[in-house]
Amino acid sequence: MGKIIVGKTSDFTPGKIQKATIDGKDILVANIDGNYYAINDTCTHAGASLSEGSLDGQIIKCGWHGAKFDCKTGNLSEFPVKIKDLNSYKVIVESENIFVEI
């Protein structure tokens, strides 16, 4: 598909998360200490939107049942049972624009 613009760097202050829909996929974009990361926005446990959860460092916590995922990798970091990791996507910053490559 290529790279799709999701916003400006000024839209993403450090610690901010935001959902973007790209080609029908909900993607969570996070600014972690000035670096940008993109993972699936849908929790693999029960389908909640992770962008409605809370970010602590690089860990996003699902607001429904508390599953925790690493925003840098999409890997599950904590949950009582094993659930699928999230897909992660390459983020490119060019001229103050943030792109996600799908």
N, C-alpha and C positions, 0 to 999 in steps of 0.2 A: 504494500500500500504506500509506503513512504513516510515522510515526516509531516506532521500536522501541527500547526500552531495552537497552543493552549492558553497563551497569555503573555503578558510582559513581566519581566523580572520585578518591576515595581508592584505588581499585583500579588506577589508572593513574598511576604516578609518572613524572616526566619521563624520556624515553628508553625507556619501556616500550611494547611492542607486544603485541597479543593478538588472537586470532581469535574471531570471533563468527559464528554461522550464523543468517542472517535469511532467512526464506522460501525455504530451500533453497540460498541463496547464501552462500559463505564470504567474510567481510569481514574485513580487517585494520584494527584501530583502533590508532592511535598517538598518544602524548602527546609533542609536540615543543615544548619550552620552555613548557609550560603551555597549549598550544593542542592541540586534538584534531582528528584527520583520519581519514578512512575511505576505503579503496580495496579493490578486489578482492584477495582473498588468494591467488589462483591465478596463478602466473607464466604469461605468455602464450607462453613458449618451450617448456616441456616439462611444465607442469602441477604443478610443485612448490608446496607451501604456503609462501608468503612469510613467514608468522609463525614459521617455523622457521629463517629466515635471520637476518641481523644488521642492526641499524640504526646508521647513522653520520650524525649530524645529522638531516637530513630524507630521507636516501637509504636505502632498504631494499635489501639485497643478497640475492638468491636463493641459498640454500645448495647447490643442485644444480650450476648452471653459471655462476653469477656475474652474471646479469643484474641491473642496478640501475635502480630506479624511484624517482621523487620521490613521497614520501608525501603531499605537499600537493596535487599535481595528478594523480597517476597516470601521468604521462608517463615514458617510457623515458629514462633519463639516460646509460646506457652499456651496450653489448653489441656484440660484433663484427659482428653482422648486425641489420638492422631487424626488429623484432618489434612486435606491437601494444601500444599503451599500455593501461593499466588504467583501468577506470571509477573515478571518485571519487564520493563521496557526501557530502551535507551532514550535518554533525554539530551537534547542538543540546545545550547544557548548561542544565538547569533544576533548581534546588534540589539541586545535587550529583549529579544523575543525568545520564548521558551517553546521548543518543539518536542513532541513525542514521536518516536519512530515505531511504527507498528509493522 
